[in-house]
Amino acid sequence: MKTNEQGEVWLDKVQSYVCPSYLNETCTDFREQSSELVYNIYQKYYGHKEGKNKSKISDELFNLIDSGKYKKRNLIKALRLKFPDVNSGVICRLIKKYLSLRILEIDRTYKTKPFVIKGKYYVGGQ
């Protein structure tokens, strides 16, 4: 982030410099309505940087598929055990997206063993 001489931070979405105390909820008293507005805008666009776990989840997903045979439900359970802080909806959405894009497929060789396998459009990173 860019700062000016007074130490204020430039926000692209607001197109102005903002005092850093506005960006910290514990230090901001919100006496002015504009300070609360700026804080909310900052949190909306810059505040949640730690939630970017999708690449870690997808890497672990493909490692689990390589290491063993999992049905879809068991694969979701294994990922939920490895990532307890991630909402299960994120994991289910990721698997559903990969299945619709045919990056993952369900093996239909045997009717009673619908295992999740790497699909036709899987591109390995190695």
N, C-alpha and C positions, 0 to 999 in steps of 0.2 A: 504494500500500500504506500502511496505517496503521502508525504507530510510537508507542511509549509514551515516557515520560520518559527511560528508560535507553537508548533508541535501538534497542530490539528491534522486530522486524517481526511484525505480526499475520498469521497464515496461516489462511484460512477453512477449509481442509480439515482442519487439525489442531485448530482452535478454540483456539489459544493463541498467546502471543507467543514468538518464537524469536530467539536471538542471531544477528545477521547473519553472524558467522563460521561458523555452521553451514551457511549457504547457499553458501559458497564452498569448493569442494573442496580448493583449494591451501592455504587457511588452517585448515581443520579437520583435527585429528589423528585423529579417530574413536576416541579412547580409550574413550569411553562408547558403548555400543550404541545408546542413544537418539539421540545426535547423528547417527549414520549413518542411522538410521531417518528422522529429520526431514529430513535432506539428500535422501534418496531420494524422500520424499513431495513435497518442494518441487520437485525436478527433474521429477517425473512431471506435476505440475499447472501449474507456472509456468516451467519451465526452457527450453522450446523455442519461443521466440517468433519466431525468424527464419525459420521454415519456412512462413510463411503466404504462399505465392506463387500460390495457386490463382486469385485474382482477376487477377493480372498475366498468368498463363498464359491464362486465358479471354479477356481483352482482346486479347492478341496473337493468339489463335486466330481470333477473329472478324475482326481486321484482316487476317490472312492470307487468310481466305476472301473478304473484300471485294476484296482487291488482285489475286488470281489464282485460277486453278483448280487445285486439288490433289486427288489421290486420297488415300485414308485413310493409306496407308503414307508417302507423300511429305509429308503434313501432319505426321505424327509426326516425321519426320526434320527438317523445318524447325523445329519447336518444340524439338527436342532441340539443334539448333545454336544457337538463341537463348537457351536455358536449359540450359547444360551442367552446372550444379550440381544440377539437379532430376533425381530418379530417373525413368527412362522409364516405370515403372509408374504414377506419378502422372499423367503426361500421357495414357497409354493409358486409365486409369480415367476421367479427365475426359471424354475423347472418347467413350468407351463409354457413360457416363452421359448425355451430351448426345444421343447417338444413340437411346438407349432412351426418353428423354423427348420425342423428336422436336423438340428445339431445333435439332439438326443432322440432316440427312437425306442419303442418298446418291442422287444424281440418276440415275434409271434411264431417261432419255430415249433414250440410245444404249447399247447393250449393252457396247460396248468402251470407253466413257468414263464409269466410275462416279465422278464427281466429288462431293466433299463440298460441300453447299450449306446455306444457312440453311433451317431447317425451318418447319413450320406454326406451331409454338409459340414461335418466336424473338421476343423482345421487345427491340427496340433501345433503347439508352440515349440516343439523340440525338433 
